[in-house]
């Protein structure tokens, strides 16, 4: 039986719409991956799952979604390597504040000579075959999160690094870092200027810009120029559907 190939890195000419998973449920992961999202991201930073939950969720996602990303809890080499060994096609790394921190994340995701990742791909080799180690450095994605004023001040350094071909904006942390409070703050000059700065830097360096959004913001973000846009979450989607059903029947 021929092993499937790792998906190619994100393409700046292509729009990718994704789903975010916070709940420790392989059933929810399977259901989401069957809906046709371009990627599914399992959240180990703010999600409610542990290491023991991750592999069953990746197993549920893998046959149905071309990209199974994991947001790791921190810029930690052992965690980054472990998630990739478990079969993630890429990692989103939070709270990257400098080029040095982004370089450390990239090195953790890449095998020598580019990086320091230890060779032992476990489930990844089961899925993608014996050529996984050779193919990994050109396919596995390490995606730094841009969500602090420090990251804004280091954009050119971060985005010029070999191995960084996509970034992901965390708008709520970015807003807090800008002194605006959590959430999105469209219309606030500091927030709007920050998104513009990210998009301009991505254009300069040929890096694909991504961002966390929701259905009401997705069209705006795409029009702004973001190409990787998360539009749904399992927990908030479940709450919204249940609340809508209850309000419909009660007439609230």
N, C-alpha and C positions, 0 to 999 in steps of 0.2 A: 504494500500500500504506500502511495506517495504522500509524504508529509506536506501539509500546507506551508506556504511561504509566509514569513513575517510581513505585515503590511508596510508599504512604503511610508516614509515620513510625510507629514502634512504638507500639502501643496498650496502655495499662496494664491493660486488661481482657482481654488476649489473651496466652496463653503461646506463646513462640517457642523452638523447639529447634534448635540449630545444630551445624555441623561446622566444625572448624578445620583448615586446610591449611598444612603446613610444608614439604612437598616440592615442588621445582620441576618439577611434572608436570601438563601440561594433561589427560593421560589420567586421572590420579587426581582432578583437579578435576571433570572431566566425570562420572566414575563416582560421586563423592560427591554431585554436584548432582542426579543422577537418582534418588537414594534417597528424596527427599521431605522433606529438612530444610527448615525455614522460612527459614534463612539459611545461607550459606556464608561463612566469613571466611578470607581469604588473609593469612598472617602474614609481613609484611616486617620485623618487629622481631627475632624469634627464629627465624623460619623460615629455610630455606636457599636462598631464591630471590633473584634480582637483579631490577633494573628490566626487563631484557629478557625475563624469565620471566613478568612480571605480565600483559601484554596477552593472550598466548595462554591463560593460565589464566582470565582474565575472559571471553574469547570462549567457552571451554568451559563456564563456569558459566551465562552469561547466558540461553541459551534455556530452561534447565530450573529455575533457582532464582529466586524472586522477589527475593531480596536477595543482592547480591554485595558484601560488606564487605571492606575492607582494613585490617588493623592496620598503620599506618605506623610506620617505625622511630623517629621522633622528632617532636616538635612543631615541624615545619619547614614554613613556608607553601608553598615550591616543591614539596615532596614531596606535601603534602596536595592541592594543586591538580592536580598531575600525575596522581595516582591517580584523582581524580574525572574529569578529562578523559579518562582511559583507559576510563571506564565503570563505575567502582565506584559503588554506590548510597549509600555512606556510608563514613566512616573512623572507626576506633577509635584514639584518640590516647593513647599511654602516658605514665605518670609526670607526670600533671597534679597540681601541688602547691598551686595557688592559683586564685582567681577570675581574676586577671590572665592566668595561663597558659591557663586555659580560654577566656577571651575571645579571646586570640590565635588559638587553634585554631579557634574558631567563625568568626572574621573571615577566616581562610584558606580556609574551606570555603564561604563565602557571597559572592555578588556584591554590589556596591554597590546600595542605600545601606547595607545591614546589614553588609557585610564588604568585604574588599579583594581577593577572588579575581579574577584576571585573566581576561578573556573570550576563550576560545579552546577550546571544549569538545571539539574533535577527534572522537574515537570516540563520546563521550557524545551528541553531536548526531546522529551517524550512527544510533545506536540509538534515541534518544528524540525525534528530530525537531527542527525549527527552533525549537520553543517551549521547548527545554530550558533556556535561560538564564532565561526568565521563570518556569518551573515549579520550577527547582532550589532556590531559597531556602526553599520550603515543603515540599520532599520529601527532598532530600539530608540525611543525618544526620551530624552531628559528635558523636561519643560519647566524652567524656573517660573515661579510666581512673582509678579511685579505688584507689590501691595504696600509699599512703604515709601516715605520720602527719600530714604537712603537708596532704594532701588531706582527711583526717578532720577536721582543725581548720578547714577552709575549706568544709565541705559546703554550708552555707546560701548562701555567696557563689557557689559553682560552680553549684549546682542552680537558683538563681534567675535565671541568665542567660538572656535570650531566645536561642533557638536550641539550648539544651540540653534535650532532651526524653527523653534516655536516658543512663545511665551504665553503666560496665562495671567490675566489681571484678576485679582481679588478685590472687587470694588468696595466691599464693606470695610475690610482692613485698610485699604487705601484711604477711604473717607475718614476713618478714625485717625490715621496717621496725619492727615491734612487738617485735623481739628474740627471736622464737620459732624462727627458722630457716625454710628453704624448705618449701613444701607447705601443706596445709590443717591447721589445728590446732583442729578442733572439740572442745569441752570445755575448752579454755583460755579463761579469763575474758576476757583481753584481745582474743582473736580473736573470740569470740562477741559481746562488747560492740561491737566494731568493725562487724560485720555488722549488728547491731541498729541502730546509729547510722545506717548508710547507708540501711537500709530505712525507718527513721523519717523521715529527711530527704527521701527520695524521696516518701513519702506526703504530707509537708507541702507539697511543691512540685509535685506531680503529674508527677514524672519517673519513667520506667520503669526499674526496677533490673535490671541484668544481671550475670552472673558466669560465670567459667570453672569448669567442673566436669568430672565423668566419670560413667559410668553408675551407679556405686555411690553417688555423692553427689547425683545429679540430683533424686531424689524429695525428699530433705531440703531442698535449696535451693528447690524449688518450694513446699514446705510452709512454708518460712520467709517466702516472699513474693516471691522473685525471679521475673521474668517473661521474661527473656531468658537462656537457659541453654545454654551449649555443653556437649554431652554426648559428643562423639567427636572424635578427631584422626586424621589419616591415618597419621602415623609410629607412634604408640603403638598404633593399631588394627592396623596391619600386623604389628608385633612381637608383639602379643598373639595374633593369629590363627596366626601361624607357630609361636610357642612352644607354643600349645595343641595344634597338630597334631603337632609333634615329640614333646611329652610324652605325647600319647595313644598314639602308635605305640611309643615306647620304654618306656612304662609308668613314667615318672619321676613 
